Amino acid sequence: MASIVASDMITRVRRRGDFENSEFVTDEELTDFLNRGLCELWDILVTTHENYGMQEDSFTIPGTAPYPLPDNFYKLMGVDFTPSSGGTTSRVRPFSFQHRNQYSNPVIKASGVDLVEYALVGDDIKLIPEDLPSGTIKLWYIKTAPQFDPADISSVVKGITPGYEEYPVTYAVMLAKNKEESDIKFEVSNLQRLANRITQAATKRDAGESTSIVDVTRGTEPYHSFMY
């Protein structure tokens, strides 16, 4: 992975679009265009390889609901629960809205199993049942796209594979040319070429190991057999 500086990217955009002696498009605008290109590049990366940009965050339960998602949250990859009693960490399943009252079932409550399920609701993660067991919730999630500070041309973006920065550069050139009503056919075509190349290259980051079929029963709560 590499670090890229906003000022260097702006210089590349100006050279590529022949804007070096023009202030028709300001550095602040070009930074905004680059950030929009970074967002589109990030979507290509995280949808091509699901573990790209993964982070984790933890909090204890029971606590004060609602439980807010991290500020840089983009897509959820998984939720784990570890009982405070030192039990086995298990995968937490999402619940459907239709099943929101399932834990009022006395048979499930009498099982004595730690019950936790989740749903994403706006900027929060909702957990059921109301009387949550004591323990730690860990979120595995994809973070939001890295962004330059529009007010600081010395700001740095990290985590971009060398060569992939060509995408936001081309994207910014396209938007800048579009503002001055110039022809953008080449940039549109080049973006498609770059997207195809990045998709093929980023599909399998772990080239040394083959992926395996997911065992949906491993690491799950034993109470799933009660659900209906």
C-alpha positions as CSV (number, residue, x, y, z in Angstrom):
1,M,0.0,0.0,0.0
2,A,1.1,3.6,-0.6
3,S,0.4,7.1,0.7
4,I,-0.7,9.8,-1.8
5,V,-0.6,13.5,-1.1
6,A,-3.3,15.9,-2.3
7,S,-0.9,18.4,-3.8
8,D,0.8,15.7,-5.9
9,M,-2.6,14.4,-7.1
10,I,-3.7,18.0,-8.0
11,T,-0.5,18.5,-10.0
12,R,-1.2,15.3,-11.9
13,V,-4.8,16.4,-12.7
14,R,-3.6,19.8,-13.9
15,R,-1.0,18.3,-16.1
16,R,-3.3,15.6,-17.5
17,G,-6.1,18.1,-18.2
18,D,-3.8,20.9,-19.4
19,F,-5.0,23.2,-16.5
20,E,-1.5,24.1,-15.3
21,N,-1.9,27.8,-16.2
22,S,-5.7,28.1,-15.5
23,E,-7.5,28.8,-12.3
24,F,-10.9,28.1,-13.9
25,V,-10.9,25.1,-11.6
26,T,-9.5,25.8,-8.2
27,D,-7.4,23.4,-6.1
28,E,-10.3,23.1,-3.6
29,E,-12.6,22.0,-6.5
30,L,-10.0,19.5,-7.7
31,T,-9.6,18.1,-4.2
32,D,-13.4,17.6,-4.1
33,F,-13.3,15.9,-7.6
34,L,-10.4,13.6,-6.4
35,N,-12.4,12.7,-3.2
36,R,-15.4,11.7,-5.4
37,G,-13.1,9.6,-7.5
38,L,-11.7,8.0,-4.4
39,C,-15.2,7.1,-3.3
40,E,-15.9,5.4,-6.6
41,L,-12.5,3.6,-6.5
42,W,-13.3,2.4,-3.0
43,D,-16.7,1.0,-4.2
44,I,-14.8,-1.0,-6.9
45,L,-12.3,-2.3,-4.3
46,V,-14.7,-3.3,-1.5
47,T,-17.2,-5.0,-3.9
48,T,-14.4,-6.8,-5.7
49,H,-12.7,-8.1,-2.6
50,E,-14.9,-8.1,0.5
51,N,-12.1,-7.8,3.0
52,Y,-10.6,-4.7,1.5
53,G,-10.5,-1.9,4.2
54,M,-11.8,-4.1,7.0
55,Q,-11.6,-2.9,10.5
56,E,-13.0,-3.9,13.9
57,D,-14.6,-2.2,16.8
58,S,-15.9,-3.5,20.2
59,F,-18.3,-2.5,22.9
60,T,-19.7,-4.1,26.0
61,I,-23.3,-5.1,26.7
62,P,-25.7,-4.5,28.3
63,G,-25.2,-0.8,27.9
64,T,-27.2,2.3,26.9
65,A,-29.1,1.8,23.7
66,P,-29.0,2.7,20.9
67,Y,-25.5,1.4,20.2
68,P,-23.9,3.7,17.6
69,L,-22.0,2.4,14.7
70,P,-18.4,3.7,14.2
71,D,-18.0,7.1,12.6
72,N,-16.2,5.5,9.6
73,F,-18.6,2.6,9.2
74,Y,-19.6,1.7,5.6
75,K,-20.5,-2.0,5.3
76,L,-20.9,-4.6,8.0
77,M,-19.0,-7.9,7.6
78,G,-19.9,-9.7,10.8
79,V,-20.7,-9.5,14.5
80,D,-19.2,-11.6,17.3
81,F,-20.4,-12.0,20.9
82,T,-18.1,-13.1,23.8
83,P,-19.8,-13.7,27.1
84,S,-18.3,-12.0,30.1
85,S,-18.3,-15.3,31.9
86,G,-15.5,-16.4,29.6
87,G,-17.5,-18.6,27.3
88,T,-16.9,-19.3,23.6
89,T,-17.0,-16.4,21.1
90,S,-19.8,-17.0,18.6
91,R,-21.1,-15.4,15.5
92,V,-24.2,-13.2,16.0
93,R,-26.9,-13.6,13.5
94,P,-29.1,-10.7,12.1
95,F,-32.8,-10.8,12.9
96,S,-35.7,-10.0,10.6
97,F,-38.1,-7.3,11.7
98,Q,-40.9,-10.0,11.7
99,H,-38.9,-11.9,14.4
100,R,-38.3,-8.9,16.7
101,N,-40.4,-10.5,19.5
102,Q,-39.1,-14.0,19.2
103,Y,-37.3,-14.0,22.6
104,S,-40.6,-13.6,24.4
105,N,-41.0,-17.3,23.7
106,P,-40.6,-19.1,27.1
107,V,-39.1,-22.2,25.5
108,I,-36.2,-20.1,24.2
109,K,-35.8,-18.2,27.5
110,A,-35.7,-21.4,29.4
111,S,-32.9,-22.8,27.3
112,G,-30.4,-20.8,29.4
113,V,-28.4,-19.9,26.3
114,D,-27.0,-16.4,25.9
115,L,-29.2,-14.9,23.3
116,V,-28.1,-12.0,21.0
117,E,-29.2,-11.0,17.5
118,Y,-28.7,-7.7,15.6
119,A,-30.1,-5.4,13.0
120,L,-28.7,-2.3,11.4
121,V,-31.1,0.6,11.9
122,G,-29.9,4.0,10.6
123,D,-26.6,4.9,12.2
124,D,-27.0,2.3,15.0
125,I,-26.9,-1.4,15.6
126,K,-30.0,-2.7,17.4
127,L,-29.6,-5.8,19.6
128,I,-32.2,-8.1,20.9
129,P,-33.5,-9.3,23.4
130,E,-34.2,-6.3,25.6
131,D,-32.5,-8.1,28.6
132,L,-29.2,-8.7,26.9
133,P,-26.6,-11.0,28.5
134,S,-23.3,-9.5,29.7
135,G,-20.4,-9.6,27.4
136,T,-18.6,-8.0,24.5
137,I,-19.8,-7.3,21.0
138,K,-17.2,-7.1,18.2
139,L,-18.1,-5.5,14.8
140,W,-16.1,-6.4,11.7
141,Y,-16.8,-3.8,9.1
142,I,-15.6,-2.0,6.0
143,K,-14.5,1.5,6.6
144,T,-15.6,4.5,4.5
145,A,-13.5,5.6,1.6
146,P,-10.3,7.5,2.4
147,Q,-10.6,11.2,1.7
148,F,-8.4,14.3,1.3
149,D,-9.0,17.3,3.5
150,P,-10.4,19.9,1.0
151,A,-8.8,22.7,3.0
152,D,-5.3,21.2,3.1
153,I,-3.4,20.3,0.0
154,S,-0.8,18.6,2.1
155,S,-3.3,16.1,3.5
156,V,-2.5,12.4,2.9
157,V,-4.5,9.4,1.9
158,K,-3.2,6.0,2.8
159,G,-4.0,2.4,1.8
160,I,-4.2,2.8,-1.9
161,T,-2.3,0.2,-4.0
162,P,0.3,2.0,-6.3
163,G,-1.3,2.5,-9.7
164,Y,-4.9,2.6,-8.4
165,E,-4.6,6.3,-7.8
166,E,-4.9,6.7,-11.6
167,Y,-8.6,6.2,-11.2
168,P,-9.3,9.3,-9.0
169,V,-6.9,11.3,-11.2
170,T,-8.8,10.4,-14.4
171,Y,-12.1,11.0,-12.6
172,A,-11.1,14.5,-11.5
173,V,-9.8,15.4,-15.0
174,M,-13.2,14.3,-16.4
175,L,-15.2,16.5,-13.9
176,A,-12.9,19.4,-14.5
177,K,-13.2,19.2,-18.3
178,N,-16.9,18.8,-18.0
179,K,-17.0,22.0,-16.0
180,E,-15.3,23.9,-18.8
181,E,-17.5,22.0,-21.3
182,S,-14.6,20.2,-23.0
183,D,-14.7,16.8,-24.6
184,I,-14.5,14.0,-22.0
185,K,-14.9,10.9,-24.2
186,F,-11.3,9.8,-23.5
187,E,-11.7,10.1,-19.7
188,V,-15.0,8.2,-19.8
189,S,-13.4,5.4,-21.8
190,N,-10.2,5.4,-19.7
191,L,-12.3,5.1,-16.4
192,Q,-14.0,2.0,-17.8
193,R,-10.6,0.5,-18.7
194,L,-9.2,1.3,-15.3
195,A,-12.3,-0.1,-13.6
196,N,-11.9,-3.4,-15.5
197,R,-8.2,-3.6,-14.7
198,I,-8.6,-2.9,-11.0
199,T,-11.5,-5.4,-10.8
200,Q,-9.4,-8.1,-12.3
201,A,-6.3,-7.3,-10.2
202,A,-8.1,-6.9,-6.9
203,T,-10.4,-9.9,-7.1
204,K,-8.1,-12.1,-5.1
205,R,-5.6,-10.4,-2.8
206,D,-4.6,-13.6,-1.1
207,A,-3.1,-15.3,-4.2
208,G,-1.3,-18.0,-2.2
209,E,-4.4,-19.7,-0.7
210,S,-7.6,-20.8,-2.2
211,T,-10.9,-19.8,-0.7
212,S,-13.1,-22.4,1.0
213,I,-16.8,-23.1,1.2
214,V,-18.3,-21.4,4.2
215,D,-19.4,-23.6,7.1
216,V,-22.6,-21.8,8.2
217,T,-22.8,-23.8,11.4
218,R,-19.3,-23.0,12.7
219,G,-19.2,-20.3,15.3
220,T,-22.9,-19.8,15.5
221,E,-25.1,-19.7,18.6
222,P,-26.6,-23.2,19.5
223,Y,-30.0,-21.7,19.9
224,H,-30.6,-21.2,16.1
225,S,-32.5,-24.5,16.1
226,F,-35.2,-22.9,18.2
227,M,-35.9,-20.1,15.7
228,Y,-39.0,-20.1,13.7
